[in-house]
């Protein structure tokens, strides 16, 4: 599926995201979004994310191709990672597949593929 230079594909393996040895998300249903020249990003279905670790952030950004992104802080114990995850709640038709999916910054989570 394409919009602009964006391609979305199903991930080829099971994905586990961890932070501070805590499993943040685990799924076999991840989508991999490619938007050159940026590195690919995994989008995880909300149902497969430990939403108890996320706190809504007032931070928002807008992409002309994907729409408005809403952010979450990741909280593990006493550690809070500001704006560590984002979601597009109303993406354009061409990338509607990422609706209700959440992405995380690689600088915050480690991604393991099974």
BATOR-621061 format. One record per residue (C-alpha): residue in three letters; x, y, z. Coordinates in steps of 0.05 Angstrom, whole numbers, plus 32768, in hexadecimal, padded with zeros to 4 digits. Example, Ala and Ser with C-alpha at 12.3 -4.5 7.8 and 13.67 -1.06 7.14 Angstrom:
{type: ala	x: 80F6	y: 7FA6	z: 809C}
{type: ser	x: 8111	y: 7FEB	z: 808F}
***
This chain:
{type: unk	x: 8000	y: 8000	z: 8000}
{type: unk	x: 801E	y: 8044	z: 7FEC}
{type: unk	x: 8013	y: 808D	z: 7FFC}
{type: unk	x: 8049	y: 80BF	z: 7FEA}
{type: unk	x: 8087	y: 8093	z: 7FF0}
{type: unk	x: 8069	y: 806A	z: 8029}
{type: unk	x: 8063	y: 801F	z: 8025}
{type: unk	x: 8042	y: 7FF4	z: 805A}
{type: unk	x: 804E	y: 7FA9	z: 8060}
{type: unk	x: 8040	y: 7F73	z: 8093}
{type: unk	x: 807D	y: 7F64	z: 80BD}
{type: unk	x: 809C	y: 7F22	z: 80AB}
{type: unk	x: 80A4	y: 7F09	z: 80F2}
{type: unk	x: 808B	y: 7F0F	z: 8139}
{type: unk	x: 80A1	y: 7F52	z: 8159}
{type: unk	x: 80B1	y: 7F5E	z: 81A2}
{type: unk	x: 80BF	y: 7FA4	z: 81BC}
{type: unk	x: 80E2	y: 7FAC	z: 81FE}
{type: unk	x: 80FA	y: 7FE5	z: 8229}
{type: unk	x: 8121	y: 7FDD	z: 826A}
{type: unk	x: 8115	y: 7F91	z: 8264}
{type: unk	x: 80CA	y: 7F9D	z: 8264}
{type: unk	x: 80A0	y: 7F83	z: 822A}
{type: unk	x: 807C	y: 7FBF	z: 820D}
{type: unk	x: 805C	y: 7F9B	z: 81D2}
{type: unk	x: 805C	y: 7F56	z: 81B1}
{type: unk	x: 8039	y: 7F46	z: 8170}
{type: unk	x: 8038	y: 7F1C	z: 8132}
{type: unk	x: 800D	y: 7F52	z: 8111}
{type: unk	x: 803E	y: 7F8C	z: 810B}
{type: unk	x: 8040	y: 7FB8	z: 80CE}
{type: unk	x: 8081	y: 7FD3	z: 80B3}
{type: unk	x: 807C	y: 8019	z: 8096}
{type: unk	x: 80B2	y: 802F	z: 8064}
{type: unk	x: 80B7	y: 8079	z: 8055}
{type: unk	x: 80FA	y: 8088	z: 8034}
{type: unk	x: 812A	y: 80A5	z: 8046}
{type: unk	x: 8114	y: 8094	z: 808D}
{type: unk	x: 8122	y: 8050	z: 80AC}
{type: unk	x: 80E7	y: 801F	z: 80AD}
{type: unk	x: 80B9	y: 8023	z: 80EA}
{type: unk	x: 8090	y: 7FEB	z: 8109}
{type: unk	x: 8048	y: 7FFC	z: 8119}
{type: unk	x: 8029	y: 7FCE	z: 814E}
{type: unk	x: 7FDF	y: 7FC2	z: 8157}
{type: unk	x: 7FC6	y: 7FE3	z: 8197}
{type: unk	x: 7FAA	y: 7FA0	z: 81AF}
{type: unk	x: 7FF2	y: 7F85	z: 81B0}
{type: unk	x: 800F	y: 7FC0	z: 81D6}
{type: unk	x: 8011	y: 7FC3	z: 8222}
{type: unk	x: 7FE7	y: 8002	z: 8225}
{type: unk	x: 7FEF	y: 8005	z: 8271}
{type: unk	x: 8036	y: 801D	z: 8264}
{type: unk	x: 8020	y: 8058	z: 8239}
{type: unk	x: 8007	y: 809C	z: 824F}
{type: unk	x: 7FE8	y: 80CC	z: 821E}
{type: unk	x: 8013	y: 8108	z: 820D}
{type: unk	x: 7FFA	y: 814C	z: 81F7}
{type: unk	x: 802F	y: 814B	z: 81C0}
{type: unk	x: 8017	y: 8146	z: 8178}
{type: unk	x: 8039	y: 814B	z: 8135}
{type: unk	x: 801E	y: 814E	z: 80EE}
{type: unk	x: 8038	y: 812A	z: 80B1}
{type: unk	x: 801C	y: 8141	z: 806E}
{type: unk	x: 8018	y: 80F9	z: 8058}
{type: unk	x: 8002	y: 80D4	z: 8097}
{type: unk	x: 7FDA	y: 8109	z: 80BC}
{type: unk	x: 7FDD	y: 811C	z: 8106}
{type: unk	x: 8005	y: 80F1	z: 8135}
{type: unk	x: 7FF1	y: 80EB	z: 817E}
{type: unk	x: 8028	y: 80D8	z: 81B0}
{type: unk	x: 8030	y: 80AF	z: 81EF}
{type: unk	x: 8063	y: 80AF	z: 8227}
{type: unk	x: 807E	y: 806A	z: 8239}
{type: unk	x: 8081	y: 805F	z: 8284}
{type: unk	x: 80A6	y: 8025	z: 82A2}
{type: unk	x: 80AD	y: 8027	z: 82ED}
{type: unk	x: 80C8	y: 806C	z: 82FF}
{type: unk	x: 80E4	y: 8077	z: 82B9}
{type: unk	x: 80BB	y: 80A1	z: 8288}
{type: unk	x: 80CF	y: 80A6	z: 823F}
{type: unk	x: 80B0	y: 80E4	z: 8222}
{type: unk	x: 8089	y: 80DE	z: 81E1}
{type: unk	x: 80A5	y: 8098	z: 81D5}
{type: unk	x: 806B	y: 807F	z: 81AA}
{type: unk	x: 803B	y: 809B	z: 8178}
{type: unk	x: 7FFC	y: 8089	z: 8152}
{type: unk	x: 7FD5	y: 80A4	z: 8117}
{type: unk	x: 7F8C	y: 80A0	z: 812B}
{type: unk	x: 7F71	y: 80BB	z: 80E9}
{type: unk	x: 7FA4	y: 80AA	z: 80B3}
{type: unk	x: 7F96	y: 80B7	z: 806A}
{type: unk	x: 7F73	y: 8081	z: 8041}
{type: unk	x: 7FB4	y: 806B	z: 8020}
{type: unk	x: 7FD3	y: 8059	z: 8063}
{type: unk	x: 7F94	y: 8047	z: 808A}
{type: unk	x: 7FB4	y: 8005	z: 809E}
{type: unk	x: 7FDB	y: 8028	z: 80D6}
{type: unk	x: 7F9C	y: 8041	z: 80F8}
{type: unk	x: 7F99	y: 8026	z: 813F}
{type: unk	x: 7FE3	y: 8013	z: 813C}
{type: unk	x: 801A	y: 8031	z: 8167}
{type: unk	x: 8063	y: 803D	z: 8155}
{type: unk	x: 809E	y: 8046	z: 8185}
{type: unk	x: 80E0	y: 806A	z: 817E}
{type: unk	x: 811A	y: 803A	z: 8176}
{type: unk	x: 8141	y: 8065	z: 81A6}
{type: unk	x: 8111	y: 8050	z: 81DD}
{type: unk	x: 80FF	y: 8007	z: 81CE}
{type: unk	x: 8126	y: 7FCC	z: 81B5}
{type: unk	x: 8105	y: 7FA5	z: 817D}
{type: unk	x: 810E	y: 7F5A	z: 817A}
{type: unk	x: 80F6	y: 7F2F	z: 8141}
{type: unk	x: 80E6	y: 7EE5	z: 814B}
***
